[in-house]
Amino acid sequence: MCRSFILLILCLLGWVPMQAAHLKGGWIQYEYLGDGTAANSSRYRITVRQYLDCNSNQNQRDGVVHIGIFNGASNALIESRTVPRSGSDNPDKTTYDPCLSSKPRVCYFIDRYTTEIDLPNIAEGYILSVQRCCRISNIANVGAISSTIGVSYTNTIPGIINGTSYAKNSSPLFAQKDTAIVCFNAPFTFDFGATDADGDSLSYNFCTGLTGGSQAVPQPNPSSNPPYAGVPYQPPYTGAFPMSSSVSINPATGLISGIAPSIAGEYIVAVCASEFRNGVKIGETRKEIHIQVADCSLSAADLKPTYITCDGFTLSFQNESPGQVNNYLWDFGVTNSTTDVSTDPTPTYTYADTGTYRLKLKVTNTGGCQDSAFAEVRIYPGFTPDFTITGSCYLNEYTFKDATVSRYGVVNSWRWNFGDNTTSADTSIAKDSAWKYPAPLNTNVSLIVTNSKGCIDTITKPFSVLDKPLLNLAFKDTLICSIDTLPLIANVGAGVVNWTPDISGSLSRISNRNIANPLVYPVDTTRYVVTVNNNGCINSDTVTVNVLDFISVDAGPSAIICQTDTIQLQTVSEALSYQWTSASGSPVDPVKFPRLAPLQDETYYVTANLGYCQARDSVKIRVAPYPRVNVGPDTTICFGSRLNLPASIVGASYRWSPTNSMINANTLNPLAGPSRTTSYILTVTDTLGCNKPVTDTIVVRVVPPINVNAGSDTVALPDQPLQLNASGNGSFSWTPLTGISNPTVSNPILTLAAGTDSITYRVRVTGEAGCYGEDEITVRVFSGGPQLFIPTAFTPNADGRNDVLKPVAVGITQLVYFSIFNRWGQQIFYTNELNKGWDGTFKGEPQPAGTYVFQAEGIDYLGNRVYKKGTAVLIR
């Protein structure tokens, strides 16, 4: 949204003789410093601030100003004092509205003139005045003469009021917020407040700007006597309304607010701050500002002018401004409602009723800017555009008629586009219209309509421009009985209809040749030609009426079906209607080929009609039950087990599959012994009429074999514990129980008494479904004490028997070493691990057959060393 901006440049009087106008405004301030040097006098510091355009050169900037001091009652001049310039303020004091997307630089000078003066304390008080010419040119609320108008700025020093002296007073000090930028037609505020050193209360109001000085005497010395003439404002502007009637000043705070002016230019605005002490007005300080209106962009809130829905009560909204916004507040304008609000960036709202509402959007952007926008919302559903088309062919005009429905308001405008691609003139704004096409074509016709509520919509319909009139026949080939009457049915548009039979004898057997739907009753097969003529557009078509003297019907052959199956009868007849009944009374569809599902043997009867001609027939349907089969529930067996399959059937024959793991597979209850889980399927057929096979399946799940290892045969010493170690998944059970600490664990402790020779133990591991596996271990008992037994020969031929030469430790708790030496004394094997032995190789190479020397040493369970040396033969 692009708006103008207002440069509020507060500048006091100033001017350069015979130079271009340059003054921007100004004001006078005084401070009470204490008693003067003379009796009954006071000392004051007076400061004049004068504002100038920044393009002012040094010749235009006054070196001195002339302060006139006048009697507060008689306005008589008491003294005129010339005051030199004492300094200048930094001009870069622009206050930018945070909504601005562009920030034009505002440049001005503030020249200060300060002096101290003693004044007698008189009852009338004093008026201070400075006059200067001239103002800038083309001020918006004054006009073209503004460059010839000077300015007077004044202040008052109070005397005695109601018997009280107020000479010891300082005037209000305005805040130095002299320049601000706001936007055209946008809400704005400007702080014109002041502070008072004496704690007096202040009241603010717009007052008239004052003239002073002239082009002939730009800097009067002394100033002319008050009172001074007001600025000649150009209507509708006045001193009380210097900008617009919507701009006001808060009398308590000095805050100016309202909607900025809409006309570019500069404005004179004067504000008077009145001092009150104990409810008594004691003085008035006047400050004058110039306001410049220029171009800027305000990026905050923006809405479409109007929102309207004509087909419902729901609308979606969004901020149309491209600026960055942090917070949203929507008010959807429902009277007496506090819930019609939203903080969503893109809200959707459903109104409860029709009508016109005032939508408000208030936003805050990233710079803290607040802005508002308003729009009208119209809710008038029930607006449905439509139209009709009538016509015959391209040789004649087609007529287009509006059929729009408007529940609220009235349809008030139309715009047609007839889709004639040969011209751009195929449009109309009439409610109903007509158009003649140059040739047949397929096109689209569109209509844009509006109503008095502001609704607008478009409807487009595909349309075919015909080369001949519309003519559609309900049928083109039919049958009747020779004693019947038949209506011919033609769907036609506008035009003259004519029916002509191809047999002259049928000419008298037609009710009316010139209507779309005549009745005919021919006695022989006849072709009827229908012609439609619409102003020279001609179309024709033909209906063949086949005449039969009688009809017949064959309900079809008898059949056998499986119970719960369906069958569709194959009726043979030239009839046009059929009525069916059944012996059991069950309903049958009145069609030529009914679909049936009898549950028992049934006879069906049909009556066929062709007009008054009629025929009858019947058909028998026999129902045979499906064969039945049951192979029982799925089951589980152990690996290596067998079971008889528990099948039962009702049928003539059966067949099992697969049969490769069956014994007696051609029997109803074969013996099955699968090695893995197998699905057995039994298929049953019958010869009673239902020849469809029926199957059932039993899944025999096979538990995998349980692998059990009781360990290698071993030896033990009398009364010395020996730990058995069996492996397998499941629960363990050892037998016999002789010497076993716990027969239900995998690793029981075995202790055998002296005198025992050997015992073979069996361990059973039971798993899923009671399936189990077994293994045995033989334990021999040596009574000679701890010993290392080493075989004298071994055969490393990988047959699983005697393949490794190793010591058998009895009562030995630690093997110190076991070494093998060849005949040259070379050590070719060494280990200190029990149950580890030599496999007949050295460095991966098989050693030759022959005699080898071994040495072995171990420590028994009493801590004694046991030594063994000897020879062993390697046999290959």
Buried (B, 14 or more C-beta within 10 A) or exposed (E): BEBBBBBBBBBBBBBBBEEBBBBBBBBBBBBBBEBBEEEEBBBBBBBBBBBBBBEBEEEBBBEEBBBBBBBBEEBEBBEBBEBEBEEEBEBEBBBBBBBBBEEBEBEBBBBBBBBEBEBBBBEBBBBBBBBBBBBBBBBBBBBEEBBBBBBBBBBBBBBBBEEEBBBEBBBBBBEEBBBBBBBBBBBBEBBBBBEBEBEBEBBBBBBBBBBBBBBEEBBBBBBBBBEBEBBEBBEEBBBEBBBBEEBBBBEEEBBBBBBBBEEBBBBBBBBBBBBBBEEEBBBBBBBBBBBBBBEBBBBBBBBEEEBBBBEEBEBEBEBEBEBEBEEBBBBBBBEEEEEBBBEEEEBEBEBEEBBBBEBBBBBBBEBEBBBBBEBBBBBBBBBBBEBEBEBBBBBBBBBBEBEBEBBBBEBEEBBBBBBBEEEEEBBBEEBBBBBEBEEEBEBEBBBBBBBEBBBBBEBEBEBEBBEBBBBEBEEEEBBBBBEBBBEBEBEBBBBEBBBBBEBEEBBEBBBEBEBBBBEBBBEEBBBBEBBBBBBEBBBBBEBBBEBBEEBBBBBBEEBBBBBEBEBEBEBEBBBBEBEBBBEEEBEBEEEBEBEBEBEEEBBBBBBBBBBEBBBEBBBBBBBBBBBEBBBEEEBBBBBEBBBEBEBEBBBEEBBBBEBEBBEEBEBBEBBBBBEEBBEBBBBBBBEBBBEEBBBBEBEBBBBBBBEBBBBEEBBBBBEBEBEBEBBBEBEBBBEEEBBBBEBEBBEBEBBBEEEBEEBEBBBBBBBEBEBBBBBEBEBBBBEEBBBBEBBEEBBBEEEEEEBEBBBBBBBBEBBEEBBBBBEEEEEBBEBEEBEEBBBBEBEEEEBEEEEBBBBBBBBBEEEEEBEBEEEBBBEE
